[in-house]
């Protein structure tokens, strides 16, 4: 998402399940956006929406795609949301967008009252989902050691240059105001109705180990260690 910081133009990079919807809605509410909300299907423009603009084709557009669209923008500021990998991946599994279905009788999109947790399906999601740091490149899920190191160095260079602001979901309001210069104004968006089930999964040592041994641990090492 192309937006304004007090320092100038910036790209907000929305890694999924990091409270990015809340951040984007707050930017728009404050009038610091240069992109707009778009809706389709089960999206309602509040909890679920897309973002479009001159160089933005997707709400989760990675940084490299912005640079390809506008090579002159490589000196813009960058803001990214991150979250502890275990919390983020379990939240992604139970995210409403994965469970919506079109009811053939009512013609409306509905959510089931309960969903099941399948460890195999979670393991497949773990492999397919990019780490948050992958969105600072081309959002390709990466387990290649050489490429992982390349992304690590790239992120560390962005951080050391002062051009990258990191908003941690765990301290959302504090980091948001530090990055954007005004308070977070929007209550949490796109909250899963399956939080009790998610809490049970989060308590599993086997699931925690699965995440810890995956490519997602680079997020923990870069932003939380």
N, CA and C of each residue as an Amber inpcrd file, in Angstrom:
protein
   675
   0.8520000  -1.1940000   0.0000000   0.0000000   0.0000000   0.0000000
   0.8860000   1.2420000   0.0000000   0.6590000   2.1360000  -0.9610000
   1.3890000   3.3840000  -1.0150000   0.6970000   4.4030000  -0.1030000
   1.4790000   5.0240000   0.7690000   0.8960000   5.9400000   1.7480000
   1.9260000   7.0020000   2.1180000   1.5220000   7.8620000   3.0620000
   2.4010000   8.9210000   3.5400000   2.8740000   8.6230000   4.9510000
   4.1460000   8.8980000   5.2050000   4.6850000   8.9930000   6.5520000
   5.0150000  10.4620000   6.8040000   5.2290000  10.8550000   8.0460000
   5.6770000  12.2290000   8.2850000   6.9510000  12.5630000   7.5100000
   7.7440000  11.5150000   7.2100000   9.0200000  11.7260000   6.5050000
   8.8680000  11.7250000   4.9940000   7.7360000  11.2490000   4.4860000
   7.5580000  11.2170000   3.0390000   6.8140000   9.9760000   2.5850000
   6.8990000   9.6740000   1.2970000   6.1900000   8.5310000   0.7210000
   6.7260000   7.2130000   1.2800000   5.8060000   6.2670000   1.4570000
   6.1920000   4.9800000   2.0370000   5.3540000   3.8560000   1.4610000
   5.9240000   2.6720000   1.4680000   5.1800000   1.4620000   1.1590000
   4.8630000   0.7410000   2.4650000   3.5780000   0.4800000   2.7060000
   3.2160000  -0.3980000   3.8110000   3.0920000  -1.7990000   3.2390000
   3.9080000  -2.7170000   3.7530000   3.9250000  -4.0990000   3.2840000
   3.1140000  -4.9450000   4.2580000   2.0360000  -5.5100000   3.7490000
   1.0690000  -6.2290000   4.5760000   1.3050000  -7.7320000   4.4750000
   2.0920000  -8.2620000   5.3930000   2.2180000  -9.7130000   5.5230000
   0.9330000 -10.2370000   6.1560000   0.3270000 -11.2860000   5.6210000
  -0.9620000 -11.7590000   6.1380000  -0.9160000 -12.1320000   7.6170000
  -2.0250000 -11.8550000   8.3000000  -2.2560000 -12.2040000   9.7070000
  -1.2770000 -11.5190000  10.6590000  -1.0570000 -10.2380000  10.4050000
  -0.2160000  -9.4300000  11.2860000  -0.9380000  -8.1440000  11.7140000
  -2.2660000  -8.1350000  11.6300000  -3.0970000  -6.9570000  11.9150000
  -2.9610000  -5.9020000  10.8290000  -2.5940000  -6.3210000   9.6350000
  -2.4300000  -5.3850000   8.5330000  -3.7220000  -4.7160000   8.0990000
  -4.8570000  -5.4380000   8.1860000  -6.1400000  -4.8080000   7.8480000
  -6.4190000  -3.6180000   8.7630000  -6.1090000  -3.7790000  10.0360000
  -6.3180000  -2.7050000  11.0060000  -5.4300000  -1.5080000  10.6780000
  -4.1850000  -1.7900000  10.3220000  -3.2520000  -0.7220000   9.9670000
  -3.7250000   0.0080000   8.7100000  -4.0950000  -0.7390000   7.6750000
  -4.5160000  -0.1050000   6.4240000  -5.7870000   0.7280000   6.6070000
  -6.7210000   0.2030000   7.3880000  -7.9340000   0.9750000   7.6520000
  -7.6080000   2.2550000   8.4210000  -6.6600000   2.2010000   9.3440000
  -6.2800000   3.3890000  10.1100000  -5.6050000   4.4240000   9.2230000
  -4.7630000   3.9670000   8.2850000  -4.1180000   4.8820000   7.3420000
  -5.1760000   5.5840000   6.4870000  -6.1400000   4.8080000   6.0010000
  -7.2050000   5.3640000   5.1550000  -8.0850000   6.3180000   5.9560000
  -8.4240000   5.9200000   7.1910000  -9.2680000   6.7620000   8.0400000
  -8.6090000   8.1140000   8.2970000  -7.2690000   8.1070000   8.3980000
  -6.5400000   9.3490000   8.6570000  -6.2660000  10.1460000   7.3790000
  -6.5390000   9.5430000   6.2290000  -6.3520000  10.2430000   4.9600000
  -4.9310000  10.2480000   4.4460000  -4.1040000   9.2890000   4.9180000
  -2.7140000   9.2360000   4.4850000  -2.4910000   8.1940000   3.3890000
  -3.5480000   7.6910000   2.8150000  -3.4460000   6.6790000   1.7640000
  -3.3840000   7.3100000   0.3820000  -2.6600000   6.6430000  -0.5120000
  -2.6560000   6.9990000  -1.9240000  -3.2660000   5.8780000  -2.7560000
  -3.5930000   4.7610000  -2.1140000  -4.3150000   3.6500000  -2.7370000
  -5.7190000   3.5820000  -2.1480000  -6.5790000   2.7770000  -2.7600000
  -7.9780000   2.7170000  -2.3590000  -8.4300000   1.2950000  -2.0630000
  -9.5160000   1.1790000  -1.2930000 -10.1380000  -0.1120000  -1.0020000
 -10.9770000  -0.5670000  -2.1890000 -10.9260000  -1.8550000  -2.4660000
 -11.8020000  -2.4810000  -3.4610000 -12.3960000  -3.7280000  -2.8270000
 -13.6220000  -4.1140000  -3.2310000 -14.2740000  -5.2890000  -2.6460000
 -14.8140000  -6.1970000  -3.7440000 -14.8800000  -7.4840000  -3.4160000
 -15.5050000  -8.4690000  -4.3040000 -15.8250000  -9.7130000  -3.4870000
 -16.7080000 -10.5670000  -4.0190000 -17.0330000 -11.8290000  -3.3550000
 -17.5340000 -11.6280000  -1.9450000 -16.9130000 -12.3290000  -0.9860000
 -17.3600000 -12.2660000   0.4160000 -16.7890000 -11.0610000   1.1530000
 -16.0050000 -10.2230000   0.4750000 -15.4090000  -9.0650000   1.1290000
 -16.4710000  -8.0030000   1.4350000 -16.2760000  -7.3200000   2.5870000
 -17.2630000  -6.3210000   3.0000000 -16.6930000  -4.9110000   3.0820000
 -15.4260000  -4.7500000   2.7430000 -14.8220000  -3.4280000   2.7660000
 -14.4010000  -2.9630000   4.1390000 -14.6720000  -3.7440000   5.1660000
 -14.3060000  -3.3820000   6.5370000 -13.3070000  -4.3980000   7.1000000
 -13.7580000  -5.6350000   7.2620000 -12.8670000  -6.6880000   7.7350000
 -12.1040000  -7.3430000   6.5940000 -12.7330000  -7.3920000   5.4430000
 -12.1200000  -8.0710000   4.2980000 -12.2260000  -7.1610000   3.0760000
 -11.0950000  -6.9280000   2.4350000 -11.0640000  -6.0160000   1.2950000
  -9.7630000  -6.2040000   0.5280000  -9.7160000  -5.6030000  -0.6340000
  -8.4870000  -5.5310000  -1.4130000  -8.0160000  -4.0820000  -1.4360000
  -6.7760000  -3.8920000  -1.8300000  -6.2010000  -2.5640000  -1.9930000
  -5.6990000  -2.4450000  -3.4260000  -6.0720000  -1.3630000  -4.0890000
  -5.6120000  -1.1400000  -5.4550000  -5.1060000   0.2880000  -5.6220000
  -4.2250000   0.4780000  -6.5830000  -3.6910000   1.8000000  -6.8730000
  -2.8310000   1.7510000  -8.1120000  -2.1760000   2.8470000  -8.4010000
  -1.3820000   2.9590000  -9.6190000  -0.3140000   1.8790000  -9.7060000
   0.3350000   1.5870000  -8.5790000   1.3770000   0.5510000  -8.5640000
   1.0160000  -0.6030000  -7.6260000  -0.2110000  -0.6110000  -7.1330000
  -0.6510000  -1.6460000  -6.1900000  -1.7440000  -2.4870000  -6.8290000
  -1.5040000  -3.7870000  -6.9350000  -2.5010000  -4.6850000  -7.5130000
  -3.0710000  -5.6430000  -6.4850000  -2.4770000  -5.6650000  -5.2690000
  -2.9080000  -6.6140000  -4.2500000  -2.6210000  -6.0560000  -2.8670000
  -3.4910000  -6.3760000  -1.9280000  -3.3210000  -5.9450000  -0.5380000
  -2.0150000  -6.4580000   0.0560000  -1.5960000  -7.6420000  -0.3860000
  -0.3830000  -8.2620000   0.1450000   0.7840000  -8.1590000  -0.8420000
   0.7970000  -7.1060000  -1.6390000   1.8490000  -6.9720000  -2.6500000
   3.2250000  -6.8650000  -1.9930000   4.1890000  -7.6620000  -2.4530000
   5.5310000  -7.6080000  -1.8630000   6.3320000  -6.4080000  -2.3610000
   7.3780000  -6.0830000  -1.6380000   8.1600000  -4.8870000  -1.9220000
   8.8080000  -4.9380000  -3.3050000   9.3080000  -6.0980000  -3.7000000
   9.9860000  -6.2110000  -4.9910000   9.0540000  -5.8420000  -6.1450000
   7.7830000  -6.1960000  -6.0200000   6.8250000  -5.8620000  -7.0750000
   6.6350000  -4.3560000  -7.2130000   6.6670000  -3.6550000  -6.0660000
   6.5720000  -2.1980000  -6.1290000   7.7740000  -1.6140000  -6.8700000
   8.9510000  -2.1310000  -6.5570000  10.1570000  -1.6240000  -7.2160000
  10.1470000  -1.9120000  -8.7100000   9.5680000  -3.0640000  -9.0960000
   9.4660000  -3.3800000 -10.5160000   8.4880000  -2.4350000 -11.2180000
   7.4060000  -2.0850000 -10.5170000   6.4190000  -1.1510000 -11.0860000
   6.9700000   0.2690000 -11.1680000   7.7750000   0.6480000 -10.1860000
   8.2930000   2.0170000 -10.1260000   9.7400000   1.9820000  -9.6390000
  10.6940000   1.7770000 -10.5450000  12.1030000   1.6850000 -10.1450000
  12.6130000   2.9220000  -9.4060000  11.9620000   4.0550000  -9.5910000
  12.3970000   5.2840000  -8.9220000  11.9800000   5.3380000  -7.4560000
  11.2260000   4.3240000  -7.0080000  10.6860000   4.3630000  -5.6400000
  11.5490000   3.6170000  -4.6280000  12.7420000   3.1890000  -5.0260000
  13.5640000   2.3910000  -4.1140000  14.0710000   3.1900000  -2.9160000
  13.9200000   4.5240000  -2.9380000  14.3090000   5.3180000  -1.7790000
  13.1260000   5.7010000  -0.8970000  11.9250000   5.1540000  -1.1940000
  10.7730000   5.3900000  -0.3180000  11.0130000   4.6980000   1.0190000
  10.3200000   5.1750000   2.0430000  10.3260000   4.4960000   3.3330000
   9.5140000   3.2130000   3.2170000   9.7930000   2.2600000   4.0780000
   9.0880000   0.9730000   4.0700000   8.6250000   0.6690000   5.4940000
   7.3680000   0.2580000   5.6140000   6.8150000  -0.1760000   6.8970000
   6.2610000  -1.5830000   6.7050000   6.5840000  -2.4960000   7.6170000
   6.0590000  -3.8510000   7.5210000   5.5090000  -4.2860000   8.8750000
   4.3850000  -5.0090000   8.8490000   3.8600000  -5.6540000  10.0510000
   4.4660000  -7.0500000  10.1780000   4.8160000  -7.4320000  11.4040000
   5.3240000  -8.7810000  11.6540000   4.6310000  -9.3460000  12.8880000
   4.7900000 -10.6390000  13.0580000   4.1580000 -11.3140000  14.2010000
   4.9540000 -12.5720000  14.5170000   4.9540000 -12.9790000  15.7830000
   5.6300000 -14.2230000  16.1400000   5.1240000 -15.3430000  15.2310000
   6.0470000 -16.1320000  14.6200000   5.6440000 -17.1070000  13.6040000
   4.5530000 -18.0910000  14.0290000   4.6510000 -18.6620000  15.2300000
   3.6390000 -19.6270000  15.6570000   2.2620000 -18.9750000  15.6870000
   2.1610000 -17.8140000  16.2990000   0.8880000 -17.1030000  16.3790000
   0.3660000 -16.7720000  14.9800000   1.2540000 -16.3190000  14.1110000
   0.8230000 -15.9020000  12.7760000   0.3240000 -17.0810000  11.9520000
   1.0220000 -18.2150000  12.0200000   0.6360000 -19.3630000  11.1860000
  -0.6430000 -20.0270000  11.6720000  -0.8310000 -20.1070000  12.9850000
  -2.0790000 -20.6590000  13.5080000  -3.2340000 -19.7220000  13.1700000
  -2.9930000 -18.4190000  13.2830000  -4.0180000 -17.4430000  12.9040000
  -4.3620000 -17.5670000  11.4260000  -3.3600000 -17.8110000  10.5970000
  -3.6030000 -17.9800000   9.1660000  -4.4600000 -19.2110000   8.9070000
  -4.1980000 -20.2880000   9.6290000  -4.9930000 -21.5130000   9.4520000
  -6.4670000 -21.2480000   9.7600000  -6.7290000 -20.5000000  10.8250000
  -8.1100000 -20.2510000  11.2440000  -8.6810000 -18.9460000  10.6830000
  -7.9830000 -18.3360000   9.7540000  -8.4570000 -17.0820000   9.1750000
  -9.8000000 -17.2690000   8.4790000 -10.7490000 -16.3540000   8.6840000
 -12.0740000 -16.5070000   8.0660000 -12.0380000 -16.7130000   6.5600000
 -11.0870000 -16.0800000   5.8650000 -11.0950000 -16.1820000   4.3990000
 -10.9000000 -17.6090000   3.9070000 -10.3340000 -18.4760000   4.7670000
 -10.1160000 -19.8620000   4.3620000 -11.3700000 -20.7250000   4.5240000
 -12.3850000 -20.2110000   5.2140000 -13.5320000 -21.0400000   5.5630000
 -14.8640000 -20.5460000   5.0080000 -14.8760000 -19.3590000   4.4320000
 -16.1300000 -18.8600000   3.8520000 -16.6150000 -19.7620000   2.7320000
 -17.9250000 -19.9250000   2.6530000 -18.5210000 -20.6810000   1.5430000
 -19.8110000 -19.9740000   1.1220000 -20.1740000 -20.1640000  -0.1220000
 -21.3950000 -19.5590000  -0.6510000 -22.5580000 -20.5060000  -0.4020000
 -23.5050000 -20.0830000   0.4430000 -24.6670000 -20.9150000   0.7470000
 -25.5930000 -20.9600000  -0.4750000 -25.8660000 -22.1460000  -0.9980000
 -26.6690000 -22.2430000  -2.2240000 -28.1300000 -21.8300000  -2.0320000
 -28.6080000 -21.8840000  -0.7920000 -30.0120000 -21.5420000  -0.5310000
 -30.1790000 -20.0380000  -0.3620000 -29.3690000 -19.4520000   0.5150000
 -29.5030000 -18.0180000   0.7910000 -28.7880000 -17.1550000  -0.2500000
 -27.7990000 -17.7590000  -0.9310000 -27.0090000 -16.9940000  -1.8800000
 -26.0230000 -16.0530000  -1.2100000 -25.8090000 -16.2600000   0.1150000
 -24.9010000 -15.4110000   0.8580000 -23.6680000 -16.1960000   1.2910000
 -22.5810000 -15.4730000   1.5290000 -21.3740000 -16.1110000   2.0580000
 -21.5500000 -16.3400000   3.5530000 -21.2330000 -17.5440000   3.9950000
 -21.4130000 -17.9200000   5.3960000 -20.1170000 -18.5190000   5.9410000
 -20.0140000 -18.4970000   7.2860000 -18.9140000 -19.1720000   7.9720000
 -19.4790000 -20.3280000   8.7790000 -18.8440000 -21.4970000   8.7300000
 -19.3110000 -22.5900000   9.6010000 -19.0990000 -22.2210000  11.0660000
 -19.9370000 -22.7520000  11.9360000 -19.8220000 -22.4260000  13.3560000
 -18.5670000 -23.0450000  13.9680000 -18.1380000 -24.1800000  13.4350000
 -16.9310000 -24.8520000  13.9100000 -16.1300000 -25.3320000  12.7000000
 -14.8130000 -25.3580000  12.8460000 -13.9560000 -25.9310000  11.8080000
 -12.9970000 -26.9070000  12.4750000 -12.4710000 -27.8210000  11.7040000
 -11.5770000 -28.8330000  12.2600000 -10.1230000 -28.4570000  12.0210000
  -9.2560000 -28.9060000  12.9030000  -7.8260000 -28.7040000  12.7150000
  -7.2080000 -30.0040000  12.2410000  -6.4960000 -29.9330000  11.1320000
  -5.8140000 -31.0930000  10.5580000  -4.3210000 -30.7760000  10.5210000
  -3.5310000 -31.5610000  11.2230000  -2.0960000 -31.2840000  11.2940000
  -1.4350000 -31.3610000   9.9200000  -1.8840000 -32.2980000   9.0910000
  -1.3130000 -32.4190000   7.7510000  -1.6200000 -31.1650000   6.9190000
  -2.8600000 -30.6890000   7.0090000  -3.2300000 -29.4770000   6.2790000
  -2.4360000 -28.2760000   6.7890000  -2.2070000 -28.2220000   8.1020000
  -1.4090000 -27.1410000   8.6740000   0.0290000 -27.2080000   8.1740000
   0.5940000 -28.4140000   8.1070000   1.9650000 -28.5890000   7.6250000
   2.0910000 -28.1330000   6.1700000   1.0770000 -28.4190000   5.3720000
   1.0870000 -27.9910000   3.9700000   0.9780000 -26.4650000   3.8640000
   0.1480000 -25.8810000   4.7300000   0.0150000 -24.4220000   4.7580000
   1.3330000 -23.7780000   5.1630000   2.0100000 -24.4010000   6.1050000
   3.2900000 -23.9060000   6.6100000   4.3180000 -23.8100000   5.4790000
   4.3320000 -24.8190000   4.6300000   5.2820000 -24.8500000   3.5130000
   4.9170000 -23.8130000   2.4590000   3.6210000 -23.6800000   2.1890000
   3.1670000 -22.8170000   1.0970000   3.1870000 -21.3330000   1.4490000
   3.0540000 -21.0100000   2.7340000   2.9370000 -19.6030000   3.1480000
   4.3100000 -18.9400000   3.2320000   4.4600000 -17.7460000   2.6740000
   5.7120000 -17.0110000   2.8390000   5.8750000 -16.5550000   4.2880000
   7.1150000 -16.4320000   4.7370000   7.3980000 -15.7640000   6.0000000
   7.1420000 -14.2730000   5.8060000   6.9830000 -13.5380000   6.8880000
   6.7500000 -12.0940000   6.7590000   7.9050000 -11.4250000   6.0250000
   9.1240000 -11.8210000   6.3450000  10.2860000 -11.1970000   5.7120000
  10.3200000 -11.4510000   4.2080000   9.6990000 -12.5350000   3.7470000
   9.6500000 -12.8190000   2.3060000   8.9280000 -11.7160000   1.5410000
   8.0310000 -11.0050000   2.2240000   7.2920000  -9.9140000   1.5720000
   8.1660000  -8.6830000   1.3400000   9.3510000  -8.6640000   1.9350000
  10.3030000  -7.6010000   1.6310000  11.0970000  -7.9210000   0.3740000
  10.8310000  -9.0870000  -0.2100000  11.4080000  -9.4690000  -1.4980000
  10.2420000  -9.7050000  -2.4580000  10.1010000 -10.9400000  -2.9570000
   9.0280000 -11.2200000  -3.9230000   7.9360000 -12.1150000  -3.3640000
   7.9670000 -12.3590000  -2.0360000   6.9550000 -13.1680000  -1.3370000
   6.9810000 -14.6320000  -1.7470000   8.1060000 -15.1020000  -2.2620000
   8.2560000 -16.5310000  -2.5410000   8.6810000 -17.2280000  -1.2580000
   7.9360000 -18.2570000  -0.8000000   8.3700000 -18.9800000   0.4000000
   9.7570000 -19.5680000   0.1650000  10.6490000 -19.3310000   1.0820000
  12.0530000 -19.6510000   0.8290000  12.6420000 -20.5420000   1.9130000
  13.1930000 -21.6930000   1.4980000  13.9310000 -22.5530000   2.4190000
  15.3630000 -22.7640000   1.9310000  15.7030000 -22.2000000   0.7630000
  17.0650000 -22.2970000   0.2440000  18.0130000 -21.4940000   1.1350000
  19.0140000 -22.1360000   1.7500000  19.8770000 -21.4320000   2.7160000
  20.5360000 -20.1760000   2.1570000  20.9820000 -20.2260000   0.8900000
  21.6530000 -19.0660000   0.3050000  20.6850000 -17.8970000   0.1450000
  19.4620000 -18.2030000  -0.3040000  18.4750000 -17.1470000  -0.4940000
  17.9730000 -16.6220000   0.8490000  17.8330000 -17.5130000   1.8280000
  17.4410000 -17.0750000   3.1740000  18.4690000 -16.0810000   3.7140000
  19.7520000 -16.4010000   3.5230000  20.8010000 -15.4870000   3.9940000
  20.7610000 -14.1720000   3.2300000  20.4550000 -14.2370000   1.9410000
  20.3510000 -13.0220000   1.1330000  19.2270000 -12.1220000   1.6540000
  18.0880000 -12.7410000   1.9950000  16.9690000 -11.9540000   2.5150000
  17.2740000 -11.4240000   3.9120000  18.0250000 -12.1910000   4.6770000
  18.4220000 -11.7340000   6.0080000  19.2950000 -10.4710000   5.8970000
  20.2690000 -10.5220000   5.0050000  21.1740000  -9.3790000   4.8300000
  20.4050000  -8.1720000   4.2870000  19.5190000  -8.4130000   3.3130000
  18.7210000  -7.3440000   2.7340000  17.8960000  -6.6340000   3.8090000
  17.2490000  -7.4240000   4.6850000  16.4190000  -6.8480000   5.7410000
  17.2670000  -6.1030000   6.7600000  18.3980000  -6.6710000   7.1230000
  19.2790000  -6.0100000   8.0810000  19.8180000  -4.6990000   7.5150000
  20.0790000  -4.6750000   6.2050000  20.5400000  -3.4300000   5.5760000
  19.4430000  -2.3720000   5.5940000  18.1990000  -2.7900000   5.3310000
  17.0740000  -1.8500000   5.3900000  16.9160000  -1.2870000   6.8000000
  17.0450000  -2.1740000   7.7910000  16.9130000  -1.7430000   9.1830000
  18.0270000  -0.7780000   9.5670000  19.2500000  -1.1190000   9.2020000
  20.3800000  -0.2830000   9.5940000  20.3710000   1.0640000   8.8740000
  19.7540000   1.1100000   7.6800000  19.6620000   2.3670000   6.9410000
  18.6170000   3.3040000   7.5330000  17.7490000   2.7650000   8.3960000
  16.6750000   3.5530000   8.9790000  15.4710000   3.7070000   8.0780000
  15.4710000   3.0340000   6.9210000  14.3600000   3.1730000   5.9720000
  13.2400000   2.1700000   6.2280000  13.4610000   1.2150000   7.1210000
  12.4540000   0.1950000   7.4170000  11.9260000   0.3670000   8.8300000
  10.6110000   0.5440000   8.9650000   9.9510000   0.5770000  10.2680000
   9.1860000  -0.7320000  10.4440000   9.3210000  -1.3420000  11.5950000
   8.6940000  -2.6220000  11.8860000   7.5920000  -2.4300000  12.9110000
   6.3870000  -2.8870000  12.5650000   5.2500000  -2.8420000  13.4850000
   4.9600000  -4.2640000  13.9350000   5.1810000  -4.5360000  15.1990000
   4.9060000  -5.8640000  15.7430000   3.4500000  -5.9400000  16.1950000
   2.7780000  -7.0000000  15.8000000   1.3800000  -7.1920000  16.1850000
   1.2300000  -7.1550000  17.7010000   2.2280000  -7.6690000  18.4020000
   2.1580000  -7.7700000  19.8560000   2.1790000  -6.4080000  20.5470000
   2.6520000  -5.3720000  19.8670000   2.6390000  -4.0080000  20.4360000
   2.2000000  -3.0420000  19.3390000   1.0510000  -3.3880000  18.7650000
   0.5570000  -2.7350000  17.5590000   0.4250000  -1.2230000  17.7040000
  -0.2830000  -0.7740000  18.7390000  -0.5620000   0.6600000  18.8850000
   0.7130000   1.4710000  19.0620000   1.6570000   0.9600000  19.8480000
   2.9160000   1.6780000  20.1060000   3.7350000   1.8000000  18.8300000
   3.9110000   0.6870000  18.1320000   4.7410000   0.6930000  16.9270000
   4.0830000   1.4630000  15.7890000   2.7500000   1.3840000  15.7050000
   2.0430000   2.1310000  14.6620000   2.2850000   3.6300000  14.8220000
   2.1060000   4.1370000  16.0320000   2.2700000   5.5750000  16.2460000
   3.7200000   6.0080000  16.0210000   4.6690000   5.1360000  16.3880000
   6.0800000   5.4510000  16.1600000   6.3820000   5.5450000  14.6670000
   5.7450000   4.6830000  13.8630000   6.0050000   4.6620000  12.4220000
   5.2780000   5.7770000  11.6890000   3.9980000   5.9940000  12.0470000
   3.1560000   6.8950000  11.2530000   2.9710000   8.2840000  11.8610000
   3.2790000   8.4170000  13.1430000   3.2020000   9.7410000  13.7430000
   1.8270000  10.1510000  14.2110000   0.8650000   9.2150000  14.1970000
  -0.4660000   9.4960000  14.7470000  -1.0150000   8.2100000  15.3390000
  -1.9780000   8.2820000  16.2470000  -2.4490000   7.0840000  16.9490000
  -3.2440000   6.1440000  16.0450000  -3.2010000   4.8830000  16.3800000
  -4.0480000   3.8730000  15.7440000  -5.5030000   4.1890000  16.0860000
  -6.3620000   4.2880000  15.0720000  -7.7290000   4.7570000  15.3120000
  -8.7930000   3.6960000  15.0690000  -8.3900000   2.5420000  14.5530000
  -9.3490000   1.5100000  14.1590000  -9.2370000   0.3130000  15.0930000
 -10.3690000  -0.2030000  15.5360000 -10.3710000  -1.4120000  16.3740000
  -9.9760000  -2.6200000  15.5250000  -9.5590000  -3.7230000  16.1510000
  -9.0880000  -4.8910000  15.3970000 -10.0720000  -5.3520000  14.3200000
  -9.5460000  -5.6270000  13.1300000 -10.3390000  -6.0640000  11.9910000
 -10.0890000  -7.5480000  11.7050000 -11.0480000  -8.1650000  11.0400000
 -10.9100000  -9.5250000  10.5260000 -10.5080000 -10.5200000  11.6110000
 -11.1290000 -10.4160000  12.7720000 -10.8300000 -11.3050000  13.8890000
 -11.5100000 -12.6540000  13.6610000 -10.7620000 -13.7280000  13.8550000
 -11.3040000 -15.0660000  13.6210000 -12.3320000 -15.4430000  14.6900000
 -13.4250000 -16.0890000  14.2890000 -14.3950000 -16.5830000  15.2790000
 -13.9450000 -17.9030000  15.9030000 -12.7840000 -18.3930000  15.4950000
 -12.3240000 -19.7060000  15.9550000 -11.1570000 -19.5660000  16.9450000
 -11.2260000 -18.5340000  17.7740000 -10.1020000 -18.2550000  18.6710000
  -9.9010000 -19.3340000  19.7290000 -10.9800000 -19.9410000  20.2360000
 -10.8210000 -20.9990000  21.2350000 -10.1050000 -22.1990000  20.6420000
 -10.4630000 -22.5620000  19.4150000  -9.7820000 -23.6670000  18.7520000
  -8.3170000 -23.3150000  18.5030000  -8.0850000 -22.0770000  18.1080000
  -6.7120000 -21.6400000  17.8640000  -5.8750000 -21.7210000  19.1350000
  -6.4480000 -21.3650000  20.2710000  -5.7050000 -21.4260000  21.5340000
  -5.3040000 -22.8570000  21.8710000  -6.1510000 -23.8120000  21.5630000
  -5.8080000 -25.2120000  21.8250000  -4.6400000 -25.6540000  20.9440000
  -4.6370000 -25.2120000  19.7020000  -3.5450000 -25.5650000  18.7950000
  -2.2500000 -24.8920000  19.2450000  -2.3360000 -23.6500000  19.6770000
  -1.1520000 -22.9300000  20.1290000  -0.4950000 -23.6030000  21.3330000
  -1.2580000 -24.3570000  22.0950000  -0.7240000 -25.0420000  23.2740000
  -0.0030000 -26.3350000  22.9240000  -0.0680000 -26.7580000  21.6740000
   0.5410000 -28.0180000  21.2570000   2.0440000 -27.8580000  21.0430000
   2.8370000 -28.6430000  21.7540000   4.2870000 -28.5950000  21.5860000
   4.7010000 -29.1100000  20.2080000   3.9490000 -30.0710000  19.6800000
   4.2750000 -30.6170000  18.3610000   4.1030000 -29.5620000  17.2710000
   3.0480000 -28.7730000  17.3730000   2.8070000 -27.7140000  16.3840000
   3.8650000 -26.6200000  16.5260000   4.2060000 -26.2910000  17.7620000
   5.2410000 -25.2830000  17.9880000   6.5700000 -25.7240000  17.3820000
   6.9000000 -27.0050000  17.5280000   8.1440000 -27.5280000  16.9760000
   8.1140000 -27.5260000  15.4510000   6.9460000 -27.8060000  14.9000000
   6.7810000 -27.8080000  13.4450000   7.0940000 -26.4140000  12.8760000
   6.5690000 -25.4010000  13.5260000   6.8130000 -24.0200000  13.0790000
   8.2750000 -23.6360000  13.3090000   8.8250000 -24.0470000  14.4530000
  10.2030000 -23.6860000  14.7990000  11.2230000 -24.2710000  13.8380000
  10.8860000 -25.3880000  13.2000000  11.8120000 -26.0280000  12.2670000
  11.5510000 -25.6290000  10.8210000  10.6700000 -24.6490000  10.6020000
  10.3070000 -24.2360000   9.2530000  11.0380000 -22.9510000   8.8520000
  10.8340000 -22.5420000   7.5950000  11.4590000 -21.3090000   7.0970000
  10.9110000 -20.0590000   7.7800000   9.8240000 -20.1960000   8.5240000
   9.2240000 -19.0380000   9.2000000  10.0560000 -18.5490000  10.3860000
  11.0040000 -19.3670000  10.8380000  11.8020000 -18.9530000  11.9860000
  12.6880000 -17.7460000  11.6960000  12.8920000 -17.4430000  10.4220000
  13.6770000 -16.2540000  10.0990000  13.0030000 -14.9900000  10.6510000
  11.6640000 -14.9920000  10.6970000  10.9480000 -13.8380000  11.2690000
  11.3010000 -13.6750000  12.7440000  11.3210000 -14.7770000  13.4620000
  11.6540000 -14.7370000  14.8870000  13.0830000 -14.2440000  15.0770000
  14.0150000 -14.7600000  14.2600000  15.4230000 -14.4060000  14.3940000
  15.6750000 -12.9410000  14.0770000  14.9920000 -12.4270000  13.0630000
  15.2350000 -11.0510000  12.6360000  14.5470000 -10.0150000  13.5160000
  13.3480000 -10.3360000  13.9800000  12.5220000  -9.3100000  14.6200000
  12.2740000  -9.5410000  16.1140000  12.5620000 -10.7480000  16.6230000
  12.2090000 -11.0390000  18.0090000  13.3420000 -11.5830000  18.8540000
  14.4560000 -11.9720000  18.2510000  15.5210000 -12.5980000  19.0410000
  16.2440000 -11.5420000  19.8700000
